[in-house]
Each structure stands twice: as structure tokens, then as C-alpha cells.
Amino acid sequence: MVIADKQKKILTLLADGEFHSGSDLARALGVSRSAIWKQLNCLAESGLQHSAVSGKGYRLDKSLELLAQSEIYEVVNEQAKALISSFEIHDQINSTNSYLVECAHRGAPSGFICFAERQTAGKGRRGRQWVSPYGSNIYLSILWRYQQGGPAAISGLSLAVGIAVIRALKQHNINNIGLKWPNDIYSRGKKLGGILVEVSGESDGPCTAVIGLGLNLFLSETESEVIAQAWTDLSKITGQHKLFRNELAGTLLNHLLPVIAGFESVGIKAYLDEWRAYDCLAGRLVTILLADKQLKGTVEGINDTGMLLLKHADGSVQAYASGEVSFNSQSDESAG
């Protein structure tokens, strides 16, 4: 359901996670106490659960930090700001990637930034759903237009984007993070985030990329029941349940935008050594799903074009291209 204006006002008041009386809420919104009760029940249907205690009032089961452009921009540096053409934050959207793909078709320029508090049809790799509860995580997409070489010229972009995400997390002293080829962010064998790059355009001319990032800050056990793989979030990694979404969003833009804007000039080679340092799969036995085939082997890292190197049982090594394969390890499933 769409978050109505009155519901957004209630959320803003309750975002601190403290109790607020029904009378105070009703007075702030200019409505009756029964109207507050009805609005809170509607919010609960969107996954925003609350507690009601006689004599204390209402509070959200967990505090929220709602996204605010002004707070994000306090963190964004001048280099990144110069690369932004449009900036939108949606309370609810089907998918930030799908939205920017539509905007691209209507001629939107490079540097279009889209955040969302909630996605109703968040997109993962191979058509999977990305679990996207309200106000908890980072759902971000960036549109960028490349002028020459077609999609082949930006092959490996998702790997470079993964490096940018790692850099942003390390700036916040979040370590023990790795990259799982081709586009997953991992921590201690569990998925923390995923990258989805959707490219359209001419085979050897201009092309457009929509780069999506989903990053788990907090997922409840209820919200995560539909996730069919080992997962984690930043609250589990850091032990902190109050995370600074706006600050992290700004830091991500500081690292993502220069990498995305400059990729056409430097290509994947500029990021190979750094990517290999964070490779979660090197030396591991995996199963690759390729069309209707399953191939087992040991990962030998990536080659100089960013393709996955797999060593088969007979000792031969074969390279697999990004976007053509997915794979399952023995303990988890990639679903970027």
C-alpha cells in the first residue's frame, strides 16, 4: 500500500522508537485518537509494527531513520554532487531499477539518482525478488549513459561497483566484507547486499546502464522468511541496531558515482587487483548453472577481463562471462 501523508507524519513522530501518547499524536496531526489507531493499523499492514501500552501510548517496534535529501547531501562531496542530475526519494516504488529504466526510455540524463524507503517488486538476479521492507535498508539505483563501445565497453561494471560499495563500508569501519562474483556483497559466508546492472543500447555505440544496489541494514526474522539463502545485515555485523542510513547513503554516492562515471575510460583493469583482494570464492568448489547445465569445479579467481575462471576435474580451466552464468556454492545461493 502507498504510505499516505498522515501515515508519513506519524512515522516521522514515532521514528525515534520512543512512546508517544495517542493524544499527542492526534493533536500533532489534527485528527481524532481513533483516526491515529486506524492509521497505525494500516502501517502495520505494510510491515511497520508497533506496540500500544496503556498510559504510555504507541511506539514502533524498532526505530527508523527516514531518508532525507538534505541529510544525505550533508555527506555527499563536491565531486559526487557535480555528477548528480536528478535526485529522488520515494516512499514506495515497485523497483528503483525498473523506475530508472522507464526514465531512461523517456530520455533522462546520466546522474539520475533514485532511493526508496520500500520496494514492492524489488529485483534480484535471474528474476528473483529482493526483500525490501520499509525504512530499513538501502535501495538505490543510478542511471548512467555511456557514449561509445556499447555494452561490451562496460563489461565488468558490476565488479567495479562492488569495489565502490566495499570502499564506502570500510569508511564506516565495517570490515570483514567480501565480494562474490559477479555482483554480491558478502560477510562471513552470508549475503549482505547485491548489485543489479541493466544495460540497453546499441551493440557498438551509446548505451545506458541502470545500476541498482540493495544493501541490508536491518532485516527482521519475519521479513527474511522468504529469503532462500544465508543472509546477514549491518546490524548483525556491527552489533548496532541504530544505523545511520542517511550518512551511509551519502558515503555510497561519494564512492559509486566517480566509479560509474569513470568506468568508460579506465575499464575493469583499474579494479582487478582490488577486486581479487576481496574475492570470496577463490579456491572454493562451486557449481555453475549455465543454461540447462550444471558444471562443478574450483574457482581460480577472475581473468583480466573480469570473467570467472573455473578449474574442472580434468585440470582444464575455462572462463565464464558476467551475465551468462550463475552459480551455487555448497552452502549458499547467489541471487544478486
BAMARVEX-751263 format. One record per residue: residue in one letter; x, y, z of N, C-alpha, C in turn. Coordinates in steps of 0.1 Angstrom, whole numbers, padded with zeros to 4 digits, always signed. Example, Ala and Ser with C-alpha at 12.3 -4.5 7.8 and 13.67 -1.06 7.14 Angstrom:
BEGIN
A+0132-0057+0078+0123-0045+0078+0132-0033+0078S+0128-0022+0071+0137-0011+0071+0129+0000+0079
***
This chain:
BEGIN
M+0008-0012+0000+0000+0000+0000+0009+0012+0000V+0004+0023-0005+0011+0036-0005+0010+0042+0008I+0021+0048+0013+0022+0055+0026+0015+0069+0024A+0004+0071+0030-0003+0084+0029+0004+0094+0037D+0000+0107+0034+0007+0118+0041+0006+0118+0056K-0006+0114+0061-0008+0114+0076+0000+0102+0082Q+0001+0091+0074+0009+0080+0079+0024+0084+0080K+0028+0091+0070+0042+0096+0070+0045+0105+0081K+0036+0114+0085+0037+0122+0096+0038+0115+0109I+0030+0104+0110+0030+0096+0122+0044+0089+0123L+0048+0084+0112+0061+0077+0112+0072+0086+0116T+0072+0098+0111+0082+0108+0115+0082+0111+0130L+0070+0111+0136+0069+0114+0150+0074+0101+0158L+0071+0090+0153+0074+0077+0160+0088+0072+0157A+0095+0078+0147+0108+0073+0142+0118+0071+0153D+0117+0078+0164+0127+0077+0175+0126+0065+0183G+0115+0057+0181+0114+0044+0188+0109+0046+0202E+0105+0058+0206+0100+0061+0220+0085+0061+0220F+0079+0060+0232+0064+0061+0233+0059+0075+0230H+0048+0076+0223+0041+0089+0221+0026+0086+0224S+0020+0095+0232+0006+0092+0235-0003+0095+0223G-0014+0088+0223-0024+0089+0213-0029+0104+0212S-0030+0110+0224-0035+0124+0224-0025+0133+0217D-0012+0131+0220-0001+0140+0214-0001+0138+0199L-0002+0125+0194-0002+0122+0180-0014+0128+0173A-0026+0127+0180-0038+0132+0174-0037+0148+0173R-0032+0154+0183-0030+0168+0183-0021+0173+0172A-0010+0166+0170+0000+0170+0160-0005+0169+0146L-0014+0159+0144-0019+0157+0131-0033+0163+0129G-0039+0168+0139-0052+0175+0138-0063+0165+0135V-0062+0153+0141-0072+0142+0139-0076+0136+0152S-0086+0127+0152-0090+0121+0164-0081+0109+0168R-0081+0105+0181-0073+0094+0185-0077+0081+0178S-0090+0079+0175-0094+0067+0168-0088+0067+0154A-0086+0079+0148-0080+0080+0135-0065+0076+0135I-0058+0080+0146-0044+0076+0148-0044+0060+0149W-0053+0055+0156-0053+0040+0157-0055+0033+0144K-0064+0039+0136-0067+0033+0123-0054+0034+0114Q-0048+0046+0114-0036+0048+0106-0025+0039+0110L-0023+0036+0123-0012+0028+0127-0015+0013+0123N-0028+0009+0123-0031-0004+0118-0028-0006+0103C-0030+0005+0096-0027+0005+0081-0012+0003+0079L-0004+0010+0088+0010+0009+0087+0015-0005+0090A+0008-0011+0100+0012-0025+0103+0010-0034+0092E+0000-0031+0083-0002-0040+0071+0010-0039+0061S+0018-0027+0062+0030-0026+0054+0042-0031+0061G+0041-0037+0072+0052-0043+0079+0058-0034+0090L+0052-0023+0092+0057-0014+0102+0049-0016+0115Q+0054-0026+0123+0047-0030+0135+0049-0020+0147H+0039-0019+0155+0040-0010+0167+0035-0017+0179S+0038-0011+0190+0033-0016+0203+0024-0005+0209A+0014-0009+0216+0005+0001+0223+0004-0003+0237V+0007+0006+0246+0007+0003+0261-0001+0014+0267S-0011+0010+0275-0020+0019+0282-0012+0028+0291G-0015+0041+0291-0007+0050+0299+0005+0055+0293K+0010+0049+0282+0023+0053+0276+0020+0058+0261G+0012+0050+0254+0009+0054+0241+0014+0044+0231Y+0019+0049+0220+0023+0040+0209+0038+0042+0206R+0045+0031+0202+0058+0033+0197+0061+0022+0186L+0070+0025+0177+0073+0015+0167+0082+0004+0173D+0081-0008+0168+0089-0019+0174+0104-0017+0172K+0107-0009+0162+0121-0006+0160+0122+0009+0155S+0132+0016+0159+0133+0030+0155+0137+0030+0140L+0133+0042+0134+0136+0044+0119+0144+0056+0117E+0153+0056+0107+0158+0068+0102+0154+0070+0088L+0144+0078+0086+0138+0080+0073+0148+0088+0064L+0149+0084+0051+0158+0091+0042+0154+0105+0040A+0164+0114+0040+0162+0128+0037+0173+0134+0028Q+0169+0140+0017+0179+0145+0008+0189+0155+0014S+0183+0164+0023+0192+0174+0029+0203+0167+0038E+0199+0156+0045+0209+0149+0053+0219+0141+0045I+0214+0135+0034+0223+0128+0025+0233+0138+0019Y+0228+0150+0015+0237+0159+0008+0247+0165+0018E+0245+0165+0031+0255+0170+0040+0267+0161+0039V+0266+0149+0035+0277+0139+0034+0283+0139+0020V+0275+0141+0010+0280+0140-0004+0290+0151-0007N+0301+0147-0012+0312+0157-0015+0309+0164-0029E+0317+0174-0031+0315+0182-0043+0317+0174-0056Q+0327+0165-0056+0329+0157-0068+0316+0149-0072A+0310+0142-0062+0298+0134-0064+0286+0143-0068K+0285+0155-0061+0274+0163-0064+0274+0168-0078A+0286+0170-0083+0287+0175-0097+0282+0165-0107L+0281+0152-0103+0277+0141-0112+0262+0138-0111I+0255+0145-0102+0241+0142-0100+0233+0152-0108S+0224+0146-0116+0215+0155-0124+0201+0156-0118S+0196+0145-0112+0183+0144-0106+0184+0135-0093F+0176+0139-0083+0177+0131-0071+0163+0129-0065E+0159+0117-0064+0145+0114-0059+0145+0104-0048I+0137+0106-0038+0134+0096-0027+0120+0093-0028H+0116+0080-0029+0103+0075-0030+0099+0068-0017D+0087+0071-0011+0083+0063+0000+0081+0049-0004Q+0075+0047-0016+0072+0033-0020+0073+0033-0036I+0079+0023-0041+0080+0021-0055+0081+0007-0059N+0077+0003-0071+0078-0011-0074+0093-0016-0074S+0102-0008-0081+0116-0012-0081+0123+0001-0085T+0134+0005-0078+0142+0016-0082+0148+0014-0096N+0152+0002-0099+0158-0001-0112+0147+0000-0123S+0136-0006-0121+0125-0005-0131+0121+0009-0134Y+0120+0017-0123+0117+0031-0125+0127+0039-0133L+0140+0037-0131+0150+0044-0138+0151+0038-0153V+0148+0026-0155+0148+0021-0168+0137+0028-0176E+0126+0030-0170+0115+0038-0177+0119+0052-0179C+0126+0058-0169+0131+0072-0171+0141+0073-0182A+0149+0063-0183+0159+0063-0194+0152+0063-0208H+0142+0055-0209+0134+0054-0222+0128+0068-0225R+0126+0076-0215+0120+0089-0217+0131+0100-0219G+0143+0096-0219+0154+0105-0222+0161+0111-0210A+0159+0105-0198+0166+0110-0186+0181+0110-0187P+0188+0120-0182+0202+0120-0184+0210+0112-0174S+0223+0111-0176+0232+0105-0166+0231+0112-0153G+0233+0104-0142+0234+0110-0129+0220+0111-0122F+0210+0104-0127+0197+0103-0121+0198+0093-0109I+0195+0098-0097+0196+0090-0085+0182+0087-0080C+0180+0075-0076+0167+0071-0070+0169+0062-0058F+0164+0067-0047+0163+0059-0035+0148+0056-0032A+0146+0045-0024+0133+0042-0020+0133+0037-0005E+0122+0041+0002+0120+0035+0015+0116+0021+0015R+0108+0018+0004+0103+0004+0003+0101+0001-0012Q+0103-0012-0015+0101-0016-0029+0090-0028-0028T+0080-0027-0037+0070-0038-0037+0074-0049-0047A+0083-0046-0056+0088-0056-0065+0103-0054-0068G+0110-0054-0057+0125-0053-0058+0131-0064-0066K+0141-0061-0074+0146-0070-0084+0159-0076-0080G+0161-0089-0081+0174-0095-0079+0177-0102-0093R+0188-0109-0093+0193-0115-0105+0183-0127-0108R+0183-0130-0121+0175-0141-0127+0160-0141-0122G+0155-0129-0121+0141-0127-0118+0137-0129-0104R+0146-0130-0095+0143-0132-0081+0138-0119-0074Q+0131-0120-0064+0126-0109-0057+0136-0104-0047W+0138-0091-0045+0147-0085-0035+0138-0081-0023V+0139-0087-0012+0131-0084+0000+0134-0069+0004S+0123-0061+0005+0126-0046+0006+0116-0040+0016P+0117-0043+0029+0108-0037+0039+0110-0022+0041Y+0100-0015+0046+0100-0001+0047+0111+0005+0057G+0118+0015+0052+0127+0022+0061+0138+0015+0068S+0142+0003+0063+0152-0005+0070+0165-0006+0063N+0165-0005+0050+0178-0008+0042+0181+0002+0032I+0190+0000+0023+0193+0009+0012+0188+0002-0001Y+0180+0009-0007+0175+0006-0021+0178+0017-0030L+0188+0016-0038+0194+0027-0046+0196+0023-0060S+0192+0031-0070+0196+0029-0084+0201+0042-0090I+0211+0041-0099+0217+0052-0106+0217+0049-0121L+0213+0060-0128+0212+0059-0143+0225+0066-0148W+0232+0059-0158+0243+0065-0164+0243+0061-0179R+0247+0071-0187+0248+0069-0202+0262+0069-0206Y+0266+0058-0214+0279+0057-0219+0279+0059-0234Q+0289+0066-0239+0288+0072-0253+0294+0063-0264Q+0303+0053-0260+0309+0046-0271+0312+0031-0267G+0313+0023-0277+0317+0009-0274+0306-0001-0270G+0294+0004-0268+0283-0004-0265+0284-0012-0252P+0275-0021-0249+0276-0029-0236+0289-0036-0234A+0296-0040-0244+0309-0047-0242+0319-0038-0236A+0318-0024-0238+0328-0015-0233+0327-0013-0218I+0315-0017-0212+0313-0016-0198+0312-0029-0191S+0317-0040-0198+0317-0053-0192+0325-0053-0179G+0320-0058-0169+0327-0058-0156+0323-0047-0147L+0313-0038-0152+0309-0027-0144+0304-0031-0130S+0297-0042-0129+0292-0047-0116+0303-0050-0106L+0315-0055-0112+0326-0058-0103+0332-0045-0097A+0333-0034-0106+0338-0022-0101+0328-0015-0091V+0315-0017-0093+0306-0011-0084+0307-0018-0070G+0310-0031-0070+0312-0039-0058+0324-0033-0050I+0334-0029-0057+0346-0023-0051+0342-0010-0044A+0334-0002-0051+0329+0011-0046+0321+0009-0033V+0313-0001-0032+0305-0004-0020+0314-0008-0009I+0324-0017-0012+0334-0021-0001+0341-0008+0004R+0345+0001-0005+0352+0013+0000+0343+0021+0009A+0330+0022+0006+0321+0030+0014+0319+0024+0028L+0318+0010+0028+0316+0004+0041+0328+0005+0049K+0340+0003+0043+0353+0005+0051+0354+0019+0057Q+0349+0029+0050+0350+0042+0055+0342+0043+0068H+0332+0035+0070+0324+0034+0082+0329+0023+0092N+0342+0019+0090+0348+0009+0098+0340-0004+0098I+0334-0007+0087+0327-0020+0086+0336-0029+0077N+0342-0039+0084+0352-0047+0078+0347-0062+0076N+0356-0071+0073+0352-0085+0071+0341-0086+0060I+0342-0078+0050+0333-0078+0038+0340-0082+0026G+0334-0091+0018+0340-0096+0006+0330-0095-0006L+0335-0099-0018+0328-0099-0030+0327-0113-0036K+0314-0116-0039+0312-0129-0046+0308-0127-0060W+0316-0132-0069+0314-0129-0083+0300-0134-0088P+0293-0126-0096+0298-0113-0102+0293-0101-0095N+0283-0102-0085+0277-0089-0081+0271-0090-0067D+0277-0098-0058+0272-0099-0044+0282-0094-0034I+0276-0088-0024+0284-0083-0012+0282-0093-0001Y+0293-0099+0004+0292-0109+0014+0300-0106+0027S+0295-0112+0038+0303-0111+0050+0302-0125+0057R+0313-0131+0060+0314-0143+0067+0305-0154+0061G+0305-0155+0048+0297-0165+0041+0283-0163+0039K+0278-0150+0043+0264-0147+0042+0262-0134+0034K+0251-0134+0026+0249-0123+0017+0244-0110+0024L+0251-0099+0022+0248-0086+0028+0241-0077+0018G+0245-0079+0005+0239-0070-0005+0241-0075-0019G+0234-0069-0028+0235-0073-0042+0235-0062-0052I+0241-0064-0063+0242-0053-0074+0235-0059-0086L+0227-0051-0093+0220-0055-0105+0222-0044-0115V+0229-0047-0126+0232-0037-0137+0224-0041-0149E+0215-0032-0153+0207-0035-0165+0211-0025-0176V+0216-0031-0188+0222-0023-0198+0213-0024-0211S+0211-0013-0218+0204-0013-0231+0212-0003-0240G+0210-0005-0253+0216+0004-0263+0222-0004-0275E+0229+0003-0283+0235-0002-0295+0247-0011-0292S+0249-0021-0301+0260-0031-0298+0274-0024-0298D+0276-0014-0306+0289-0008-0306+0288+0008-0305G+0277+0013-0300+0275+0027-0299+0271+0031-0285P+0264+0042-0283+0259+0046-0270+0251+0035-0263C+0252+0035-0250+0244+0025-0242+0241+0032-0229T+0230+0026-0222+0226+0031-0209+0226+0020-0199A+0231+0024-0187+0232+0014-0176+0224+0019-0165V+0216+0011-0159+0209+0014-0146+0215+0004-0136I+0222+0010-0126+0229+0003-0116+0222+0003-0103G+0217-0009-0099+0209-0010-0087+0218-0016-0075L+0215-0011-0063+0222-0017-0051+0211-0019-0041G+0211-0031-0035+0203-0034-0024+0213-0038-0013L+0212-0031-0001+0221-0034+0010+0213-0035+0023N+0215-0046+0030+0208-0049+0042+0214-0042+0054L+0206-0033+0060+0210-0027+0072+0203-0034+0084F+0190-0037+0083+0183-0044+0093+0172-0052+0087L+0172-0065+0089+0161-0074+0085+0156-0082+0096S+0143-0082+0099+0138-0090+0110+0136-0104+0105E+0135-0113+0114+0134-0127+0111+0121-0130+0103T+0110-0122+0106+0098-0123+0098+0099-0119+0084E+0106-0107+0082+0108-0102+0069+0117-0111+0060S+0126-0118+0067+0136-0126+0059+0131-0140+0057E+0119-0144+0061+0115-0158+0060+0115-0163+0045V+0113-0154+0035+0112-0158+0021+0126-0158+0015I+0136-0154+0022+0150-0155+0016+0155-0169+0017A+0158-0175+0005+0162-0189+0005+0177-0191+0005Q+0184-0182+0012+0199-0183+0012+0204-0177+0025A+0216-0180+0029+0222-0174+0041+0224-0159+0039W+0219-0151+0048+0219-0137+0047+0224-0131+0060T+0228-0118+0059+0232-0111+0071+0228-0096+0068D+0230-0088+0079+0227-0073+0077+0238-0066+0086L+0238-0053+0084+0248-0045+0091+0246-0045+0106S+0234-0046+0110+0231-0046+0125+0238-0059+0131K+0237-0070+0124+0244-0082+0129+0259-0081+0128I+0264-0075+0118+0278-0074+0116+0284-0064+0126T+0278-0053+0129+0283-0043+0138+0279-0044+0152G+0267-0051+0154+0262-0052+0167+0254-0040+0171Q+0252-0031+0162+0245-0018+0164+0231-0019+0157H+0221-0016+0165+0207-0017+0159+0203-0003+0153K+0210+0007+0158+0207+0021+0153+0218+0025+0143L+0215+0023+0130+0225+0026+0120+0221+0039+0113F+0231+0046+0107+0228+0059+0101+0227+0058+0086R+0214+0057+0082+0211+0054+0068+0215+0066+0059N+0212+0078+0063+0215+0090+0055+0230+0091+0053E+0237+0090+0064+0252+0091+0063+0257+0081+0054L+0253+0068+0055+0258+0057+0047+0254+0060+0032A+0241+0064+0030+0237+0067+0017+0246+0077+0010G+0249+0088+0017+0258+0098+0012+0272+0093+0009T+0277+0084+0018+0291+0078+0015+0290+0069+0003L+0280+0062+0002+0279+0053-0010+0279+0061-0023L+0272+0072-0023+0272+0081-0035+0286+0086-0038N+0293+0090-0027+0307+0095-0029+0316+0085-0036H+0314+0072-0033+0322+0062-0039+0317+0057-0052L+0303+0055-0053+0297+0049-0065+0298+0058-0077L+0295+0071-0076+0294+0080-0087+0307+0082-0095P+0318+0084-0088+0330+0085-0096+0334+0072-0103V+0332+0061-0097+0335+0048-0103+0326+0046-0115I+0313+0049-0114+0304+0047-0125+0307+0056-0137A+0310+0069-0133+0312+0079-0143+0325+0077-0151G+0335+0072-0144+0348+0070-0150+0351+0056-0156F+0341+0047-0155+0344+0034-0159+0347+0033-0174E+0340+0041-0182+0342+0040-0196+0356+0043-0200S+0363+0051-0192+0377+0055-0195+0387+0045-0190V+0385+0039-0179+0395+0030-0173+0392+0015-0174G+0379+0012-0175+0375-0002-0176+0378-0010-0164I+0376-0023-0165+0377-0032-0153+0392-0034-0149K+0401-0032-0157+0415-0034-0154+0420-0025-0142A+0413-0014-0140+0417-0005-0129+0413-0011-0116Y+0405-0021-0116+0399-0026-0103+0403-0040-0101L+0410-0047-0110+0412-0061-0108+0419-0065-0095D+0430-0058-0092+0438-0062-0080+0430-0060-0068E+0423-0049-0067+0414-0047-0055+0403-0057-0054W+0397-0060-0065+0386-0070-0065+0391-0083-0061R+0403-0087-0066+0408-0100-0062+0411-0101-0047A+0415-0090-0041+0418-0090-0027+0405-0093-0018Y+0393-0090-0024+0381-0093-0017+0373-0105-0022D+0379-0113-0031+0372-0124-0037+0369-0134-0027C+0356-0137-0025+0351-0147-0016+0352-0162-0021L+0353-0163-0034+0352-0177-0040+0365-0183-0044A+0376-0176-0044+0389-0181-0049+0392-0194-0041G+0395-0204-0048+0399-0217-0042+0387-0226-0037R+0375-0221-0039+0363-0229-0034+0357-0237-0045L+0352-0249-0041+0345-0257-0050+0331-0252-0052V+0327-0250-0064+0313-0245-0067+0306-0252-0078T+0294-0250-0079+0286-0255-0090+0281-0243-0098I+0284-0243-0111+0279-0232-0120+0267-0237-0128L+0257-0229-0128+0245-0231-0136+0246-0224-0149L+0247-0231-0160+0248-0224-0173+0237-0230-0182A+0227-0222-0184+0215-0226-0192+0210-0238-0185D+0209-0250-0191+0204-0262-0185+0215-0271-0180K+0227-0266-0179+0238-0274-0175+0243-0270-0161Q+0248-0280-0154+0255-0278-0141+0269-0282-0142L+0278-0273-0139+0293-0276-0140+0299-0274-0126K+0307-0284-0122+0314-0283-0109+0328-0281-0112G+0334-0273-0103+0349-0271-0104+0353-0261-0092T+0366-0258-0093+0372-0250-0083+0375-0236-0089V+0371-0226-0082+0373-0212-0087+0387-0208-0086E+0392-0203-0097+0406-0199-0098+0407-0184-0099G+0397-0177-0094+0396-0162-0094+0390-0157-0107I+0394-0145-0111+0389-0139-0124+0401-0136-0133N+0398-0135-0146+0408-0132-0155+0409-0117-0157D+0417-0112-0166+0419-0097-0167+0408-0090-0174T+0397-0097-0178+0385-0091-0183+0374-0092-0173G+0376-0098-0162+0366-0099-0151+0358-0112-0152M+0362-0121-0161+0354-0134-0162+0359-0143-0152L+0350-0152-0147+0352-0162-0137+0360-0173-0143L+0371-0177-0136+0379-0189-0140+0376-0201-0132L+0372-0212-0139+0368-0224-0132+0377-0235-0136K+0383-0242-0127+0391-0253-0129+0383-0266-0128H+0382-0274-0139+0374-0286-0139+0382-0298-0133A+0375-0309-0132+0381-0321-0126+0393-0326-0134D+0392-0324-0147+0403-0328-0156+0415-0319-0156G+0414-0308-0148+0425-0299-0148+0424-0287-0157S+0415-0288-0166+0413-0276-0176+0407-0265-0169V+0410-0252-0173+0404-0240-0168+0397-0233-0179Q+0384-0229-0175+0376-0222-0185+0370-0209-0179A+0369-0199-0188+0364-0186-0183+0349-0185-0186Y+0342-0179-0177+0328-0177-0178+0325-0162-0177A+0316-0157-0186+0314-0142-0186+0303-0138-0177S+0304-0126-0172+0294-0120-0164+0281-0119-0172G+0270-0122-0165+0257-0121-0171+0252-0134-0179E+0261-0143-0180+0258-0156-0187+0257-0167-0178V+0262-0166-0166+0262-0177-0157+0258-0173-0143S+0253-0182-0135+0251-0180-0121+0256-0193-0114F+0258-0193-0102+0263-0205-0095+0259-0206-0081N+0259-0218-0076+0256-0221-0062+0269-0227-0056S+0272-0221-0044+0283-0228-0037+0277-0239-0029Q+0285-0246-0021+0279-0258-0013+0270-0253-0002S+0271-0241+0002+0263-0237+0014+0254-0225+0011D+0254-0219+0000+0246-0207-0003+0243-0205-0017E+0233-0197-0020+0229-0195-0034+0230-0180-0038S+0237-0178-0049+0238-0164-0053+0225-0159-0059A+0221-0147-0055+0208-0142-0060+0209-0127-0061G+0219-0122-0067+0223-0108-0067+0212-0098-0069
***
